[in-house]
Amino acid sequence: MKRTFFVIITLLLILGFRLAAYDGDPIEDEATAPASTKTPTLSALSVEVAPTSPSPGAAVAVERIIEDVIVSPTPEEDILGWEVTSTPRLAGDPIAGEQIFASACNVCHSQVMISNEIITGRTDQELVEFIKLGGVPGEPKVMLPKGGNPALTDQNLFNIVAYLRTRPN
């Protein structure tokens, strides 16, 4: 969102500077423009200054851009109507998960301490949430959230889950 905002502001600034320097005459291509026969002279009196205000048509164009991009966002009811069936799922890497498990989880958990029922009865996302929260929401916690390691990322947790699914029952 911030990136979009900065891109829009940058474009408006560039457009504003170009419009401020525009004198309203058609812009000619340098390759097709007639060669000037007048020899340029440098003096304080020969300097021409471009108008500082853009043409009325340019102001209308800028107002339309601002209205379309900034003033007229998508109505909330339209957004609420968008059907989102799922969020992108992170894929777990069982090899990386084994390394993380050995360093972060194995201190408290061994083959015996992790119930196969917990692993097979949940989706990967549910297991990640279980590890994140330290148990099932609304029930007493069975472990520290993220095993007491707040540095574990979602990807780390998906890797651990992938590893747990590869272990023998």
C-alpha positions in Angstrom: 0.0 0.0 0.0 2.8 2.4 0.9 4.6 1.6 -2.3 1.5 2.4 -4.4 1.0 5.7 -2.6 4.6 6.7 -3.3 4.3 5.7 -6.9 1.2 7.8 -7.3 2.6 10.8 -5.6 5.8 10.6 -7.7 3.8 10.4 -10.9 1.7 13.3 -9.8 4.8 15.4 -9.0 6.4 14.5 -12.4 3.1 15.3 -14.2 2.8 18.6 -12.2 6.3 19.7 -13.1 5.8 18.9 -16.8 2.4 20.7 -16.8 3.9 23.7 -15.1 6.5 24.0 -17.9 4.0 23.3 -20.7 3.1 26.5 -22.6 0.2 25.0 -24.5 1.9 24.8 -27.9 2.0 21.4 -29.7 5.2 19.6 -28.9 7.4 18.9 -31.9 9.8 16.1 -32.3 13.4 17.3 -32.4 14.1 15.2 -35.5 11.2 16.8 -37.5 11.3 20.3 -36.0 12.6 23.0 -38.4 16.1 24.2 -37.8 16.3 27.6 -36.2 17.8 30.2 -38.4 18.2 32.6 -35.5 21.5 32.6 -33.7 20.9 32.3 -30.0 22.3 35.1 -27.9 22.8 35.1 -24.2 21.6 38.1 -22.4 19.3 38.8 -19.5 16.7 40.4 -21.8 16.5 37.4 -24.2 15.5 34.8 -21.6 12.0 33.6 -21.9 10.2 32.2 -18.9 7.6 29.5 -19.3 4.2 30.2 -17.8 4.0 28.9 -14.2 0.4 27.7 -14.4 -0.7 24.7 -16.4 -3.3 24.9 -19.1 -6.9 24.4 -17.9 -7.1 21.1 -19.8 -4.2 19.8 -17.9 -5.7 20.8 -14.5 -8.8 18.8 -15.4 -6.7 15.8 -16.3 -4.9 15.9 -13.0 -8.2 16.3 -11.1 -9.5 13.2 -12.8 -6.4 11.1 -12.0 -6.7 12.2 -8.3 -10.4 11.4 -8.2 -10.0 8.0 -9.8 -7.0 6.9 -7.7 -7.4 8.6 -4.4 -10.9 9.9 -3.9 -12.9 7.0 -5.3 -11.7 3.8 -3.6 -13.6 0.6 -4.0 -16.6 0.7 -1.8 -16.4 -1.5 1.3 -19.5 -3.5 0.4 -17.8 -4.5 -2.9 -14.7 -5.6 -1.1 -16.7 -7.6 1.4 -18.4 -9.4 -1.6 -15.1 -10.6 -3.0 -14.9 -14.3 -2.5 -11.6 -15.4 -1.0 -11.5 -19.2 -0.9 -8.1 -19.6 0.7 -4.9 -17.8 1.4 -1.7 -18.8 -0.2 -0.3 -21.8 1.7 3.4 -22.0 2.5 4.9 -25.3 1.5 6.9 -27.0 4.2 10.4 -28.5 3.6 10.8 -31.6 5.8 14.6 -31.5 5.6 14.7 -27.9 6.9 12.0 -28.9 9.4 14.1 -31.7 10.8 17.0 -29.3 11.5 14.7 -26.7 13.2 12.9 -29.5 15.2 16.3 -30.8 16.4 17.4 -27.3 17.6 14.1 -25.8 18.8 11.7 -28.6 19.7 13.6 -31.8 20.5 14.6 -30.4 24.0 11.0 -31.0 25.2 9.6 -33.3 22.5 10.7 -36.7 21.6 9.0 -39.5 19.5 7.0 -40.5 22.5 5.8 -37.0 23.5 4.1 -36.0 20.2 0.8 -37.8 19.8 0.2 -39.1 16.3 -3.4 -38.1 16.9 -2.4 -34.5 17.1 -0.5 -34.7 13.8 -2.9 -36.8 11.7 -6.1 -35.1 13.0 -5.2 -31.6 11.7 -4.3 -29.8 8.5 -0.9 -28.2 8.1 -2.4 -24.8 8.8 -4.1 -26.1 11.9 -0.9 -27.6 13.2 1.0 -24.3 12.5 -1.7 -22.5 14.5 -1.5 -25.1 17.3 2.3 -24.6 17.5 2.0 -20.8 17.3 -0.6 -20.6 20.1 0.7 -23.5 22.2 -2.5 -25.4 21.9 -6.1 -25.2 20.7 -7.7 -21.7 21.1 -10.0 -21.6 24.1 -8.4 -24.6 25.8 -5.6 -24.7 28.3 -2.2 -24.4 26.7 -0.2 -27.6 26.4 3.1 -25.8 25.6 4.6 -22.4 25.3 3.6 -20.5 22.1 6.1 -21.3 19.4 7.7 -23.6 21.9 9.0 -20.5 23.7 10.9 -19.4 20.6 9.3 -16.2 19.2 11.9 -16.0 16.4 10.2 -19.0 14.6 8.6 -17.7 11.4 5.5 -19.2 9.7 7.8 -20.8 7.2 9.8 -22.4 10.0 6.6 -23.8 11.5 5.4 -25.2 8.1 8.9 -26.8 7.8 8.5 -28.4 11.2 5.0 -29.7 10.3 6.3 -31.2 7.0 9.0 -33.0 9.0 6.5 -34.3 11.6 4.4 -35.7 8.8 7.4 -37.7 7.5 8.2 -39.4 10.8 7.1 -42.9 11.4 4.0 -43.4 13.6 
